[in-house]
Amino acid sequence: AKCTTEQLAAIIRENHKGETGIVYCYSRQMCENVAQALREKHGLSAEHYHAQMDRLDKERVQNEWYHDELRVVVATVRLSLIFGESRADSYT
């Protein structure tokens, strides 16, 4: 479902406090924009993740998320299989 970053931040804060999760987007640009807005406008620990990222950046995001240093990963739908749903429920 589509929602604004304000709505998404509210959902995360109200329904998923203290949890980690994945937000799926349809484009790389949208992933970057949503992650940036969640960080800068809403103070959430969020990073984007998509196929065009440098390998080291991908590894950093994965490691931070798996070690609970990162709360929200904003990824393209195409990469949903890499993270999988076993680690955390998707927020959307």
PyMOL Python script that loads the backbone (N, CA, C, O; Angstrom):
from pymol import cmd

cmd.read_pdbstr("""\
ATOM      1  N   ALA A   1       0.834  -1.184   0.000  1.00  0.00           N
ATOM      2  CA  ALA A   1       0.000   0.000   0.000  1.00  0.00           C
ATOM      3  C   ALA A   1       0.878   1.247   0.000  1.00  0.00           C
ATOM      4  O   ALA A   1       1.938   1.269   0.626  1.00  0.00           O
ATOM      5  N   LYS A   2       0.437   2.267  -0.696  1.00  0.00           N
ATOM      6  CA  LYS A   2       1.168   3.522  -0.745  1.00  0.00           C
ATOM      7  C   LYS A   2       0.871   4.348   0.487  1.00  0.00           C
ATOM      8  O   LYS A   2      -0.260   4.381   0.971  1.00  0.00           O
ATOM      9  N   CYS A   3       1.906   5.020   0.995  1.00  0.00           N
ATOM     10  CA  CYS A   3       1.703   5.955   2.100  1.00  0.00           C
ATOM     11  C   CYS A   3       2.832   6.975   2.090  1.00  0.00           C
ATOM     12  O   CYS A   3       3.875   6.751   1.475  1.00  0.00           O
ATOM     13  N   THR A   4       2.623   8.085   2.767  1.00  0.00           N
ATOM     14  CA  THR A   4       3.655   9.103   2.855  1.00  0.00           C
ATOM     15  C   THR A   4       4.705   8.675   3.870  1.00  0.00           C
ATOM     16  O   THR A   4       4.471   7.765   4.664  1.00  0.00           O
ATOM     17  N   THR A   5       5.866   9.332   3.847  1.00  0.00           N
ATOM     18  CA  THR A   5       6.884   8.994   4.841  1.00  0.00           C
ATOM     19  C   THR A   5       6.407   9.357   6.239  1.00  0.00           C
ATOM     20  O   THR A   5       6.811   8.721   7.213  1.00  0.00           O
ATOM     21  N   GLU A   6       5.556  10.369   6.352  1.00  0.00           N
ATOM     22  CA  GLU A   6       4.985  10.715   7.658  1.00  0.00           C
ATOM     23  C   GLU A   6       4.131   9.570   8.185  1.00  0.00           C
ATOM     24  O   GLU A   6       4.226   9.198   9.354  1.00  0.00           O
ATOM     25  N   GLN A   7       3.292   9.012   7.307  1.00  0.00           N
ATOM     26  CA  GLN A   7       2.451   7.880   7.701  1.00  0.00           C
ATOM     27  C   GLN A   7       3.296   6.660   8.020  1.00  0.00           C
ATOM     28  O   GLN A   7       3.033   5.950   8.990  1.00  0.00           O
ATOM     29  N   LEU A   8       4.305   6.420   7.210  1.00  0.00           N
ATOM     30  CA  LEU A   8       5.190   5.282   7.427  1.00  0.00           C
ATOM     31  C   LEU A   8       5.919   5.401   8.758  1.00  0.00           C
ATOM     32  O   LEU A   8       5.992   4.435   9.516  1.00  0.00           O
ATOM     33  N   ALA A   9       6.463   6.591   9.046  1.00  0.00           N
ATOM     34  CA  ALA A   9       7.156   6.808  10.318  1.00  0.00           C
ATOM     35  C   ALA A   9       6.207   6.580  11.493  1.00  0.00           C
ATOM     36  O   ALA A   9       6.601   5.997  12.503  1.00  0.00           O
ATOM     37  N   ALA A  10       4.967   7.034  11.366  1.00  0.00           N
ATOM     38  CA  ALA A  10       3.982   6.832  12.432  1.00  0.00           C
ATOM     39  C   ALA A  10       3.681   5.345  12.631  1.00  0.00           C
ATOM     40  O   ALA A  10       3.569   4.876  13.764  1.00  0.00           O
ATOM     41  N   ILE A  11       3.552   4.612  11.532  1.00  0.00           N
ATOM     42  CA  ILE A  11       3.301   3.166  11.623  1.00  0.00           C
ATOM     43  C   ILE A  11       4.457   2.479  12.336  1.00  0.00           C
ATOM     44  O   ILE A  11       4.245   1.629  13.201  1.00  0.00           O
ATOM     45  N   ILE A  12       5.673   2.847  11.972  1.00  0.00           N
ATOM     46  CA  ILE A  12       6.859   2.231  12.573  1.00  0.00           C
ATOM     47  C   ILE A  12       6.896   2.542  14.064  1.00  0.00           C
ATOM     48  O   ILE A  12       7.101   1.643  14.879  1.00  0.00           O
ATOM     49  N   ARG A  13       6.702   3.801  14.424  1.00  0.00           N
ATOM     50  CA  ARG A  13       6.758   4.197  15.840  1.00  0.00           C
ATOM     51  C   ARG A  13       5.639   3.595  16.682  1.00  0.00           C
ATOM     52  O   ARG A  13       5.872   3.150  17.805  1.00  0.00           O
ATOM     53  N   GLU A  14       4.427   3.583  16.137  1.00  0.00           N
ATOM     54  CA  GLU A  14       3.265   3.142  16.907  1.00  0.00           C
ATOM     55  C   GLU A  14       3.105   1.627  16.958  1.00  0.00           C
ATOM     56  O   GLU A  14       2.666   1.083  17.971  1.00  0.00           O
ATOM     57  N   ASN A  15       3.457   0.951  15.882  1.00  0.00           N
ATOM     58  CA  ASN A  15       3.184  -0.488  15.801  1.00  0.00           C
ATOM     59  C   ASN A  15       4.419  -1.378  15.838  1.00  0.00           C
ATOM     60  O   ASN A  15       4.302  -2.593  15.991  1.00  0.00           O
ATOM     61  N   HIS A  16       5.601  -0.784  15.700  1.00  0.00           N
ATOM     62  CA  HIS A  16       6.812  -1.606  15.611  1.00  0.00           C
ATOM     63  C   HIS A  16       7.955  -1.044  16.445  1.00  0.00           C
ATOM     64  O   HIS A  16       9.123  -1.188  16.083  1.00  0.00           O
ATOM     65  N   LYS A  17       7.625  -0.417  17.537  1.00  0.00           N
ATOM     66  CA  LYS A  17       8.649   0.179  18.401  1.00  0.00           C
ATOM     67  C   LYS A  17       9.628  -0.905  18.870  1.00  0.00           C
ATOM     68  O   LYS A  17       9.214  -1.960  19.350  1.00  0.00           O
ATOM     69  N   GLY A  18      10.926  -0.630  18.725  1.00  0.00           N
ATOM     70  CA  GLY A  18      11.954  -1.565  19.163  1.00  0.00           C
ATOM     71  C   GLY A  18      12.198  -2.728  18.226  1.00  0.00           C
ATOM     72  O   GLY A  18      13.026  -3.591  18.519  1.00  0.00           O
ATOM     73  N   GLU A  19      11.499  -2.771  17.111  1.00  0.00           N
ATOM     74  CA  GLU A  19      11.654  -3.862  16.154  1.00  0.00           C
ATOM     75  C   GLU A  19      12.479  -3.407  14.957  1.00  0.00           C
ATOM     76  O   GLU A  19      12.651  -2.211  14.723  1.00  0.00           O
ATOM     77  N   THR A  20      12.983  -4.370  14.210  1.00  0.00           N
ATOM     78  CA  THR A  20      13.618  -4.085  12.933  1.00  0.00           C
ATOM     79  C   THR A  20      12.647  -4.469  11.826  1.00  0.00           C
ATOM     80  O   THR A  20      11.736  -5.269  12.036  1.00  0.00           O
ATOM     81  N   GLY A  21      12.848  -3.896  10.654  1.00  0.00           N
ATOM     82  CA  GLY A  21      11.953  -4.238   9.561  1.00  0.00           C
ATOM     83  C   GLY A  21      12.451  -3.736   8.233  1.00  0.00           C
ATOM     84  O   GLY A  21      13.442  -3.011   8.142  1.00  0.00           O
ATOM     85  N   ILE A  22      11.736  -4.141   7.202  1.00  0.00           N
ATOM     86  CA  ILE A  22      12.070  -3.780   5.830  1.00  0.00           C
ATOM     87  C   ILE A  22      10.888  -3.055   5.217  1.00  0.00           C
ATOM     88  O   ILE A  22       9.739  -3.474   5.353  1.00  0.00           O
ATOM     89  N   VAL A  23      11.195  -1.957   4.539  1.00  0.00           N
ATOM     90  CA  VAL A  23      10.208  -1.243   3.745  1.00  0.00           C
ATOM     91  C   VAL A  23      10.574  -1.498   2.289  1.00  0.00           C
ATOM     92  O   VAL A  23      11.709  -1.251   1.883  1.00  0.00           O
ATOM     93  N   TYR A  24       9.632  -1.986   1.511  1.00  0.00           N
ATOM     94  CA  TYR A  24       9.905  -2.273   0.107  1.00  0.00           C
ATOM     95  C   TYR A  24       9.389  -1.145  -0.775  1.00  0.00           C
ATOM     96  O   TYR A  24       8.286  -0.636  -0.577  1.00  0.00           O
ATOM     97  N   CYS A  25      10.209  -0.765  -1.753  1.00  0.00           N
ATOM     98  CA  CYS A  25       9.863   0.267  -2.729  1.00  0.00           C
ATOM     99  C   CYS A  25      10.084  -0.290  -4.126  1.00  0.00           C
ATOM    100  O   CYS A  25      10.766  -1.300  -4.305  1.00  0.00           O
ATOM    101  N   TYR A  26       9.500   0.380  -5.113  1.00  0.00           N
ATOM    102  CA  TYR A  26       9.597  -0.099  -6.488  1.00  0.00           C
ATOM    103  C   TYR A  26      10.796   0.429  -7.256  1.00  0.00           C
ATOM    104  O   TYR A  26      11.108  -0.097  -8.324  1.00  0.00           O
ATOM    105  N   SER A  27      11.482   1.456  -6.749  1.00  0.00           N
ATOM    106  CA  SER A  27      12.622   1.984  -7.494  1.00  0.00           C
ATOM    107  C   SER A  27      13.779   2.307  -6.556  1.00  0.00           C
ATOM    108  O   SER A  27      13.590   2.504  -5.355  1.00  0.00           O
ATOM    109  N   ARG A  28      14.976   2.357  -7.127  1.00  0.00           N
ATOM    110  CA  ARG A  28      16.156   2.726  -6.346  1.00  0.00           C
ATOM    111  C   ARG A  28      16.025   4.133  -5.793  1.00  0.00           C
ATOM    112  O   ARG A  28      16.318   4.375  -4.622  1.00  0.00           O
ATOM    113  N   GLN A  29      15.585   5.063  -6.635  1.00  0.00           N
ATOM    114  CA  GLN A  29      15.450   6.450  -6.197  1.00  0.00           C
ATOM    115  C   GLN A  29      14.464   6.565  -5.039  1.00  0.00           C
ATOM    116  O   GLN A  29      14.702   7.302  -4.082  1.00  0.00           O
ATOM    117  N   MET A  30      13.364   5.836  -5.132  1.00  0.00           N
ATOM    118  CA  MET A  30      12.377   5.871  -4.056  1.00  0.00           C
ATOM    119  C   MET A  30      12.977   5.313  -2.765  1.00  0.00           C
ATOM    120  O   MET A  30      12.720   5.848  -1.687  1.00  0.00           O
ATOM    121  N   CYS A  31      13.770   4.251  -2.859  1.00  0.00           N
ATOM    122  CA  CYS A  31      14.435   3.686  -1.676  1.00  0.00           C
ATOM    123  C   CYS A  31      15.317   4.732  -1.011  1.00  0.00           C
ATOM    124  O   CYS A  31      15.269   4.919   0.205  1.00  0.00           O
ATOM    125  N   GLU A  32      16.117   5.406  -1.813  1.00  0.00           N
ATOM    126  CA  GLU A  32      17.016   6.412  -1.262  1.00  0.00           C
ATOM    127  C   GLU A  32      16.251   7.568  -0.636  1.00  0.00           C
ATOM    128  O   GLU A  32      16.607   8.036   0.445  1.00  0.00           O
ATOM    129  N   ASN A  33      15.204   8.030  -1.309  1.00  0.00           N
ATOM    130  CA  ASN A  33      14.410   9.146  -0.790  1.00  0.00           C
ATOM    131  C   ASN A  33      13.682   8.797   0.500  1.00  0.00           C
ATOM    132  O   ASN A  33      13.655   9.593   1.438  1.00  0.00           O
ATOM    133  N   VAL A  34      13.092   7.612   0.546  1.00  0.00           N
ATOM    134  CA  VAL A  34      12.348   7.195   1.743  1.00  0.00           C
ATOM    135  C   VAL A  34      13.301   7.015   2.919  1.00  0.00           C
ATOM    136  O   VAL A  34      13.011   7.477   4.023  1.00  0.00           O
ATOM    137  N   ALA A  35      14.419   6.357   2.702  1.00  0.00           N
ATOM    138  CA  ALA A  35      15.386   6.158   3.790  1.00  0.00           C
ATOM    139  C   ALA A  35      15.890   7.499   4.307  1.00  0.00           C
ATOM    140  O   ALA A  35      16.003   7.697   5.517  1.00  0.00           O
ATOM    141  N   GLN A  36      16.190   8.409   3.409  1.00  0.00           N
ATOM    142  CA  GLN A  36      16.673   9.735   3.818  1.00  0.00           C
ATOM    143  C   GLN A  36      15.617  10.480   4.621  1.00  0.00           C
ATOM    144  O   GLN A  36      15.932  11.090   5.644  1.00  0.00           O
ATOM    145  N   ALA A  37      14.376  10.439   4.172  1.00  0.00           N
ATOM    146  CA  ALA A  37      13.297  11.124   4.896  1.00  0.00           C
ATOM    147  C   ALA A  37      13.086  10.501   6.274  1.00  0.00           C
ATOM    148  O   ALA A  37      12.889  11.222   7.251  1.00  0.00           O
ATOM    149  N   LEU A  38      13.124   9.178   6.363  1.00  0.00           N
ATOM    150  CA  LEU A  38      12.947   8.534   7.669  1.00  0.00           C
ATOM    151  C   LEU A  38      14.051   8.939   8.634  1.00  0.00           C
ATOM    152  O   LEU A  38      13.802   9.133   9.824  1.00  0.00           O
ATOM    153  N   ARG A  39      15.279   9.069   8.118  1.00  0.00           N
ATOM    154  CA  ARG A  39      16.413   9.493   8.952  1.00  0.00           C
ATOM    155  C   ARG A  39      16.315  10.963   9.328  1.00  0.00           C
ATOM    156  O   ARG A  39      16.316  11.319  10.506  1.00  0.00           O
ATOM    157  N   GLU A  40      16.229  11.813   8.304  1.00  0.00           N
ATOM    158  CA  GLU A  40      16.379  13.252   8.515  1.00  0.00           C
ATOM    159  C   GLU A  40      15.134  13.937   9.048  1.00  0.00           C
ATOM    160  O   GLU A  40      15.247  14.854   9.862  1.00  0.00           O
ATOM    161  N   LYS A  41      13.967  13.528   8.623  1.00  0.00           N
ATOM    162  CA  LYS A  41      12.729  14.181   9.061  1.00  0.00           C
ATOM    163  C   LYS A  41      12.107  13.522  10.281  1.00  0.00           C
ATOM    164  O   LYS A  41      11.391  14.164  11.049  1.00  0.00           O
ATOM    165  N   HIS A  42      12.390  12.222  10.456  1.00  0.00           N
ATOM    166  CA  HIS A  42      11.684  11.473  11.503  1.00  0.00           C
ATOM    167  C   HIS A  42      12.614  10.830  12.521  1.00  0.00           C
ATOM    168  O   HIS A  42      12.143  10.173  13.449  1.00  0.00           O
ATOM    169  N   GLY A  43      13.921  11.001  12.371  1.00  0.00           N
ATOM    170  CA  GLY A  43      14.880  10.520  13.356  1.00  0.00           C
ATOM    171  C   GLY A  43      14.964   9.013  13.503  1.00  0.00           C
ATOM    172  O   GLY A  43      15.364   8.516  14.555  1.00  0.00           O
ATOM    173  N   LEU A  44      14.594   8.281  12.468  1.00  0.00           N
ATOM    174  CA  LEU A  44      14.649   6.821  12.527  1.00  0.00           C
ATOM    175  C   LEU A  44      15.960   6.318  11.925  1.00  0.00           C
ATOM    176  O   LEU A  44      16.513   6.935  11.014  1.00  0.00           O
ATOM    177  N   SER A  45      16.440   5.217  12.432  1.00  0.00           N
ATOM    178  CA  SER A  45      17.651   4.580  11.925  1.00  0.00           C
ATOM    179  C   SER A  45      17.278   3.799  10.670  1.00  0.00           C
ATOM    180  O   SER A  45      16.768   2.682  10.754  1.00  0.00           O
ATOM    181  N   ALA A  46      17.538   4.400   9.496  1.00  0.00           N
ATOM    182  CA  ALA A  46      17.119   3.788   8.238  1.00  0.00           C
ATOM    183  C   ALA A  46      18.199   3.971   7.180  1.00  0.00           C
ATOM    184  O   ALA A  46      18.865   5.006   7.129  1.00  0.00           O
ATOM    185  N   GLU A  47      18.366   2.957   6.338  1.00  0.00           N
ATOM    186  CA  GLU A  47      19.298   3.010   5.214  1.00  0.00           C
ATOM    187  C   GLU A  47      18.640   2.379   3.996  1.00  0.00           C
ATOM    188  O   GLU A  47      17.810   1.479   4.125  1.00  0.00           O
ATOM    189  N   HIS A  48      19.012   2.851   2.820  1.00  0.00           N
ATOM    190  CA  HIS A  48      18.498   2.254   1.585  1.00  0.00           C
ATOM    191  C   HIS A  48      19.358   1.052   1.201  1.00  0.00           C
ATOM    192  O   HIS A  48      20.483   0.887   1.673  1.00  0.00           O
ATOM    193  N   TYR A  49      18.786   0.214   0.323  1.00  0.00           N
ATOM    194  CA  TYR A  49      19.482  -0.977  -0.152  1.00  0.00           C
ATOM    195  C   TYR A  49      18.931  -1.322  -1.533  1.00  0.00           C
ATOM    196  O   TYR A  49      17.738  -1.588  -1.680  1.00  0.00           O
ATOM    197  N   HIS A  50      19.800  -1.316  -2.544  1.00  0.00           N
ATOM    198  CA  HIS A  50      19.361  -1.673  -3.888  1.00  0.00           C
ATOM    199  C   HIS A  50      20.537  -2.202  -4.705  1.00  0.00           C
ATOM    200  O   HIS A  50      21.685  -2.137  -4.266  1.00  0.00           O
ATOM    201  N   ALA A  51      20.249  -2.719  -5.880  1.00  0.00           N
ATOM    202  CA  ALA A  51      21.237  -3.410  -6.709  1.00  0.00           C
ATOM    203  C   ALA A  51      22.378  -2.517  -7.189  1.00  0.00           C
ATOM    204  O   ALA A  51      23.469  -3.023  -7.452  1.00  0.00           O
ATOM    205  N   GLN A  52      22.170  -1.232  -7.309  1.00  0.00           N
ATOM    206  CA  GLN A  52      23.203  -0.344  -7.831  1.00  0.00           C
ATOM    207  C   GLN A  52      24.184   0.148  -6.767  1.00  0.00           C
ATOM    208  O   GLN A  52      25.085   0.928  -7.074  1.00  0.00           O
ATOM    209  N   MET A  53      24.024  -0.291  -5.545  1.00  0.00           N
ATOM    210  CA  MET A  53      24.936   0.113  -4.477  1.00  0.00           C
ATOM    211  C   MET A  53      26.278  -0.598  -4.623  1.00  0.00           C
ATOM    212  O   MET A  53      26.356  -1.703  -5.158  1.00  0.00           O
ATOM    213  N   ASP A  54      27.306   0.043  -4.148  1.00  0.00           N
ATOM    214  CA  ASP A  54      28.637  -0.550  -4.065  1.00  0.00           C
ATOM    215  C   ASP A  54      28.579  -1.772  -3.143  1.00  0.00           C
ATOM    216  O   ASP A  54      27.836  -1.778  -2.162  1.00  0.00           O
ATOM    217  N   ARG A  55      29.352  -2.791  -3.458  1.00  0.00           N
ATOM    218  CA  ARG A  55      29.353  -4.038  -2.668  1.00  0.00           C
ATOM    219  C   ARG A  55      29.644  -3.782  -1.187  1.00  0.00           C
ATOM    220  O   ARG A  55      29.001  -4.377  -0.322  1.00  0.00           O
ATOM    221  N   LEU A  56      30.597  -2.911  -0.890  1.00  0.00           N
ATOM    222  CA  LEU A  56      30.935  -2.623   0.501  1.00  0.00           C
ATOM    223  C   LEU A  56      29.800  -1.929   1.238  1.00  0.00           C
ATOM    224  O   LEU A  56      29.571  -2.187   2.420  1.00  0.00           O
ATOM    225  N   ASP A  57      29.089  -1.049   0.539  1.00  0.00           N
ATOM    226  CA  ASP A  57      27.931  -0.396   1.159  1.00  0.00           C
ATOM    227  C   ASP A  57      26.820  -1.406   1.440  1.00  0.00           C
ATOM    228  O   ASP A  57      26.168  -1.348   2.483  1.00  0.00           O
ATOM    229  N   LYS A  58      26.613  -2.325   0.510  1.00  0.00           N
ATOM    230  CA  LYS A  58      25.603  -3.373   0.731  1.00  0.00           C
ATOM    231  C   LYS A  58      25.960  -4.207   1.956  1.00  0.00           C
ATOM    232  O   LYS A  58      25.111  -4.479   2.806  1.00  0.00           O
ATOM    233  N   GLU A  59      27.229  -4.609   2.035  1.00  0.00           N
ATOM    234  CA  GLU A  59      27.670  -5.419   3.177  1.00  0.00           C
ATOM    235  C   GLU A  59      27.517  -4.656   4.482  1.00  0.00           C
ATOM    236  O   GLU A  59      27.120  -5.235   5.493  1.00  0.00           O
ATOM    237  N   ARG A  60      27.829  -3.357   4.474  1.00  0.00           N
ATOM    238  CA  ARG A  60      27.690  -2.535   5.679  1.00  0.00           C
ATOM    239  C   ARG A  60      26.229  -2.494   6.141  1.00  0.00           C
ATOM    240  O   ARG A  60      25.942  -2.682   7.323  1.00  0.00           O
ATOM    241  N   VAL A  61      25.319  -2.249   5.210  1.00  0.00           N
ATOM    242  CA  VAL A  61      23.896  -2.187   5.560  1.00  0.00           C
ATOM    243  C   VAL A  61      23.427  -3.541   6.086  1.00  0.00           C
ATOM    244  O   VAL A  61      22.736  -3.603   7.103  1.00  0.00           O
ATOM    245  N   GLN A  62      23.795  -4.620   5.407  1.00  0.00           N
ATOM    246  CA  GLN A  62      23.392  -5.952   5.864  1.00  0.00           C
ATOM    247  C   GLN A  62      23.924  -6.234   7.266  1.00  0.00           C
ATOM    248  O   GLN A  62      23.181  -6.699   8.131  1.00  0.00           O
ATOM    249  N   ASN A  63      25.195  -5.956   7.494  1.00  0.00           N
ATOM    250  CA  ASN A  63      25.794  -6.220   8.803  1.00  0.00           C
ATOM    251  C   ASN A  63      25.165  -5.382   9.903  1.00  0.00           C
ATOM    252  O   ASN A  63      24.891  -5.889  10.990  1.00  0.00           O
ATOM    253  N   GLU A  64      24.936  -4.108   9.631  1.00  0.00           N
ATOM    254  CA  GLU A  64      24.303  -3.253  10.642  1.00  0.00           C
ATOM    255  C   GLU A  64      22.902  -3.749  10.974  1.00  0.00           C
ATOM    256  O   GLU A  64      22.489  -3.738  12.133  1.00  0.00           O
ATOM    257  N   TRP A  65      22.180  -4.182   9.957  1.00  0.00           N
ATOM    258  CA  TRP A  65      20.818  -4.648  10.188  1.00  0.00           C
ATOM    259  C   TRP A  65      20.798  -5.968  10.944  1.00  0.00           C
ATOM    260  O   TRP A  65      20.028  -6.128  11.892  1.00  0.00           O
ATOM    261  N   TYR A  66      21.630  -6.909  10.538  1.00  0.00           N
ATOM    262  CA  TYR A  66      21.675  -8.207  11.210  1.00  0.00           C
ATOM    263  C   TYR A  66      22.147  -8.112  12.653  1.00  0.00           C
ATOM    264  O   TYR A  66      21.801  -8.963  13.473  1.00  0.00           O
ATOM    265  N   HIS A  67      22.926  -7.097  12.971  1.00  0.00           N
ATOM    266  CA  HIS A  67      23.422  -6.907  14.339  1.00  0.00           C
ATOM    267  C   HIS A  67      22.615  -5.880  15.130  1.00  0.00           C
ATOM    268  O   HIS A  67      23.081  -5.368  16.148  1.00  0.00           O
ATOM    269  N   ASP A  68      21.404  -5.582  14.658  1.00  0.00           N
ATOM    270  CA  ASP A  68      20.481  -4.660  15.332  1.00  0.00           C
ATOM    271  C   ASP A  68      21.042  -3.257  15.532  1.00  0.00           C
ATOM    272  O   ASP A  68      20.646  -2.558  16.464  1.00  0.00           O
ATOM    273  N   GLU A  69      21.962  -2.842  14.661  1.00  0.00           N
ATOM    274  CA  GLU A  69      22.474  -1.476  14.707  1.00  0.00           C
ATOM    275  C   GLU A  69      21.652  -0.567  13.800  1.00  0.00           C
ATOM    276  O   GLU A  69      21.743   0.657  13.889  1.00  0.00           O
ATOM    277  N   LEU A  70      20.859  -1.163  12.938  1.00  0.00           N
ATOM    278  CA  LEU A  70      20.024  -0.457  11.982  1.00  0.00           C
ATOM    279  C   LEU A  70      18.608  -0.985  12.140  1.00  0.00           C
ATOM    280  O   LEU A  70      18.398  -2.197  12.142  1.00  0.00           O
ATOM    281  N   ARG A  71      17.633  -0.089  12.273  1.00  0.00           N
ATOM    282  CA  ARG A  71      16.258  -0.521  12.537  1.00  0.00           C
ATOM    283  C   ARG A  71      15.446  -0.759  11.266  1.00  0.00           C
ATOM    284  O   ARG A  71      14.628  -1.677  11.213  1.00  0.00           O
ATOM    285  N   VAL A  72      15.671   0.072  10.235  1.00  0.00           N
ATOM    286  CA  VAL A  72      14.848  -0.009   9.023  1.00  0.00           C
ATOM    287  C   VAL A  72      15.734  -0.063   7.787  1.00  0.00           C
ATOM    288  O   VAL A  72      16.627   0.766   7.614  1.00  0.00           O
ATOM    289  N   VAL A  73      15.480  -1.040   6.936  1.00  0.00           N
ATOM    290  CA  VAL A  73      16.115  -1.119   5.629  1.00  0.00           C
ATOM    291  C   VAL A  73      15.031  -0.818   4.600  1.00  0.00           C
ATOM    292  O   VAL A  73      13.957  -1.420   4.622  1.00  0.00           O
ATOM    293  N   VAL A  74      15.322   0.115   3.703  1.00  0.00           N
ATOM    294  CA  VAL A  74      14.396   0.460   2.627  1.00  0.00           C
ATOM    295  C   VAL A  74      14.982  -0.123   1.351  1.00  0.00           C
ATOM    296  O   VAL A  74      15.962   0.395   0.817  1.00  0.00           O
ATOM    297  N   ALA A  75      14.378  -1.204   0.864  1.00  0.00           N
ATOM    298  CA  ALA A  75      14.939  -1.974  -0.243  1.00  0.00           C
ATOM    299  C   ALA A  75      13.981  -2.040  -1.421  1.00  0.00           C
ATOM    300  O   ALA A  75      12.772  -1.859  -1.273  1.00  0.00           O
ATOM    301  N   THR A  76      14.540  -2.301  -2.582  1.00  0.00           N
ATOM    302  CA  THR A  76      13.688  -2.521  -3.740  1.00  0.00           C
ATOM    303  C   THR A  76      13.004  -3.881  -3.603  1.00  0.00           C
ATOM    304  O   THR A  76      13.545  -4.808  -3.001  1.00  0.00           O
ATOM    305  N   VAL A  77      11.831  -3.976  -4.162  1.00  0.00           N
ATOM    306  CA  VAL A  77      11.063  -5.223  -4.108  1.00  0.00           C
ATOM    307  C   VAL A  77      11.883  -6.366  -4.678  1.00  0.00           C
ATOM    308  O   VAL A  77      11.805  -7.496  -4.194  1.00  0.00           O
ATOM    309  N   ARG A  78      12.655  -6.078  -5.690  1.00  0.00           N
ATOM    310  CA  ARG A  78      13.477  -7.093  -6.351  1.00  0.00           C
ATOM    311  C   ARG A  78      14.470  -7.747  -5.392  1.00  0.00           C
ATOM    312  O   ARG A  78      14.810  -8.916  -5.568  1.00  0.00           O
ATOM    313  N   LEU A  79      14.936  -7.019  -4.387  1.00  0.00           N
ATOM    314  CA  LEU A  79      15.917  -7.563  -3.460  1.00  0.00           C
ATOM    315  C   LEU A  79      15.286  -8.203  -2.225  1.00  0.00           C
ATOM    316  O   LEU A  79      15.990  -8.531  -1.269  1.00  0.00           O
ATOM    317  N   SER A  80      13.991  -8.380  -2.237  1.00  0.00           N
ATOM    318  CA  SER A  80      13.326  -8.948  -1.068  1.00  0.00           C
ATOM    319  C   SER A  80      13.817 -10.352  -0.742  1.00  0.00           C
ATOM    320  O   SER A  80      13.781 -10.756   0.420  1.00  0.00           O
ATOM    321  N   LEU A  81      14.267 -11.090  -1.717  1.00  0.00           N
ATOM    322  CA  LEU A  81      14.747 -12.445  -1.461  1.00  0.00           C
ATOM    323  C   LEU A  81      16.077 -12.467  -0.723  1.00  0.00           C
ATOM    324  O   LEU A  81      16.373 -13.428  -0.014  1.00  0.00           O
ATOM    325  N   ILE A  82      16.880 -11.425  -0.879  1.00  0.00           N
ATOM    326  CA  ILE A  82      18.173 -11.379  -0.193  1.00  0.00           C
ATOM    327  C   ILE A  82      17.972 -11.249   1.314  1.00  0.00           C
ATOM    328  O   ILE A  82      18.592 -11.970   2.096  1.00  0.00           O
ATOM    329  N   PHE A  83      17.105 -10.327   1.709  1.00  0.00           N
ATOM    330  CA  PHE A  83      16.866 -10.125   3.132  1.00  0.00           C
ATOM    331  C   PHE A  83      15.896 -11.166   3.669  1.00  0.00           C
ATOM    332  O   PHE A  83      16.066 -11.636   4.794  1.00  0.00           O
ATOM    333  N   GLY A  84      14.900 -11.531   2.904  1.00  0.00           N
ATOM    334  CA  GLY A  84      13.916 -12.519   3.319  1.00  0.00           C
ATOM    335  C   GLY A  84      13.021 -11.980   4.420  1.00  0.00           C
ATOM    336  O   GLY A  84      13.310 -10.949   5.028  1.00  0.00           O
ATOM    337  N   GLU A  85      11.959 -12.674   4.658  1.00  0.00           N
ATOM    338  CA  GLU A  85      10.998 -12.269   5.672  1.00  0.00           C
ATOM    339  C   GLU A  85      11.265 -12.945   7.016  1.00  0.00           C
ATOM    340  O   GLU A  85      10.566 -12.658   7.988  1.00  0.00           O
ATOM    341  N   SER A  86      12.242 -13.820   7.095  1.00  0.00           N
ATOM    342  CA  SER A  86      12.483 -14.537   8.346  1.00  0.00           C
ATOM    343  C   SER A  86      13.092 -13.633   9.408  1.00  0.00           C
ATOM    344  O   SER A  86      12.942 -13.905  10.599  1.00  0.00           O
ATOM    345  N   ARG A  87      13.773 -12.569   9.009  1.00  0.00           N
ATOM    346  CA  ARG A  87      14.454 -11.697   9.975  1.00  0.00           C
ATOM    347  C   ARG A  87      13.479 -10.761  10.665  1.00  0.00           C
ATOM    348  O   ARG A  87      13.591 -10.523  11.867  1.00  0.00           O
ATOM    349  N   ALA A  88      12.532 -10.232   9.921  1.00  0.00           N
ATOM    350  CA  ALA A  88      11.573  -9.285  10.501  1.00  0.00           C
ATOM    351  C   ALA A  88      10.408  -9.137   9.540  1.00  0.00           C
ATOM    352  O   ALA A  88      10.532  -9.410   8.346  1.00  0.00           O
ATOM    353  N   ASP A  89       9.299  -8.712  10.060  1.00  0.00           N
ATOM    354  CA  ASP A  89       8.140  -8.452   9.225  1.00  0.00           C
ATOM    355  C   ASP A  89       8.354  -7.164   8.451  1.00  0.00           C
ATOM    356  O   ASP A  89       9.035  -6.248   8.912  1.00  0.00           O
ATOM    357  N   SER A  90       7.765  -7.111   7.278  1.00  0.00           N
ATOM    358  CA  SER A  90       7.801  -5.879   6.496  1.00  0.00           C
ATOM    359  C   SER A  90       6.818  -4.892   7.107  1.00  0.00           C
ATOM    360  O   SER A  90       5.773  -5.301   7.612  1.00  0.00           O
ATOM    361  N   TYR A  91       7.128  -3.614   7.072  1.00  0.00           N
ATOM    362  CA  TYR A  91       6.245  -2.600   7.618  1.00  0.00           C
ATOM    363  C   TYR A  91       5.070  -2.296   6.712  1.00  0.00           C
ATOM    364  O   TYR A  91       4.060  -1.759   7.166  1.00  0.00           O
ATOM    365  N   THR A  92       5.189  -2.632   5.430  1.00  0.00           N
ATOM    366  CA  THR A  92       4.116  -2.262   4.503  1.00  0.00           C
ATOM    367  C   THR A  92       3.300  -3.456   4.129  1.00  0.00           C
ATOM    368  O   THR A  92       2.350  -3.337   3.355  1.00  0.00           O
TER     369      THR A  92
END
""", "prot")
cmd.dss("prot")
cmd.show_as("cartoon", "prot")
cmd.util.cbc("prot")
cmd.orient("prot")
